[in-house]
């Protein structure tokens, strides 16, 4: 279903008649989106005489369009007012389901948010919902389906702005069909669990920020994520002010974006401002600037700073030629800020675990949960990475991982060869834990940082 081209600068009546002429029922609303007719969206019609009568009575009325079966439209309503984070919530939904972008016609609302228009299959019913998509307790992304309506461009808003088409327009092309994964998500009571898939990957080698050689590692498919230099959910959050403000709050920084504060890197703290978070003019990404320049690097990605804070030591992730662990740390960052809320992995834990062993188990469960936002399958968990991930020493990680394997908390299920006869072990939770005596004199670990448990 398409609309004929509108004449230059048509009146609101002209737009309303054009929508009605192409089968979209309309009804008048005021500047606060309240229906002007007695029965609201239930009065919506395609009758030209009725539409003309309404807009001659209210020439400045906005154009309400019912969603659902009446128009065949489903609209995602992304709100950014009053502290809502619709952009971040939508990015989280796309990330969790492994989708780079949403195929839809997009309109900018009068309140600064966005409407994503998609068409529903005939006979398919998706009802309106609030907060069904995205992480819990994170408002901002609502569904307008059966029983709802939206205000269409070029209606006026009480803020003095108007609704505008920003990607495509219904006057030139039909709304794209709703994606199968999104339709299934909106029709199901819960998000389906991804099925298991094979663990294949490719090896990479990069240089550290200090110019030293980084150990060759394997970049698994789930780690091929869009980072801050490219388009995608992770990059979108790294560009989004509200998301970055959450990062600063997580780090205990009270300064606004762009203003100086005391450096939060381990060992870099001072009693005077010595760091800031600034936006790149080239990419739009917010990066951390350390004025100390003590470790050979002045600019840091947000993931590097968070990795350093969790590891309680300076951690280099390789910058543009990132190590695979950088992808894991980006996911960890957005998880710890509350933007990414995957289903938690549960482990069978025997009694008598030491603090370090429990910390390693919790860290493994968190890593596996984050990996499953991309696809199901095993994860690598080397002692070097596990030590940083859980804030332990490498010795504590080596001893603790050995104990977790012996007791069946985690189990090796696969391995990936990546040159010189070396292999990367891949793990899943164990199905049966075993009782083993706790050795005397075992050193306890510090555990995951506060608020970072799985």
Buried (B, 14 or more C-beta within 10 A) or exposed (E): EEBEEBEEEBEBBEBBBBBBEBEBBBBBBBBEBEBBBEEBBBBBBBEEEBBBEBBEEBEEBBBBBBBBBBBBBBBBBBBBEEEBBBBBBBBBBBBBBBBEEBBBBBBBBBBBBBBBBBBBEEEBEBBBBEBEBBBEEBBBBBBBBBBBBBBBBBBBBEEEEBBBBEEBBBBEEBBBBBBEEBBEBBEEEEBEEBEEEEBEBEBBBBEBBEEEEBEBBBBBBBBEBBBBBEEBBBBBBBBBEBBBBBBBEBBEBEBEBEEBBBBBBBEBEEEEEBBBBBBBEEBEBBBBBBBBEEBEBBEBBBBBBBBBBBBBBBBBBBBEEBBBBBBBBBBBBBBBBBBBBBEEBEBEBBEEBBBBBBBBBBBBBBBBBBBBBBBBBBBBBBBEBBBBBBBBBEEBBBBBBEBBBEBBBBBEBBBBEBEEEEEBBBBBBBEEBEEEEEEEEBEEBBBBBEEBBB
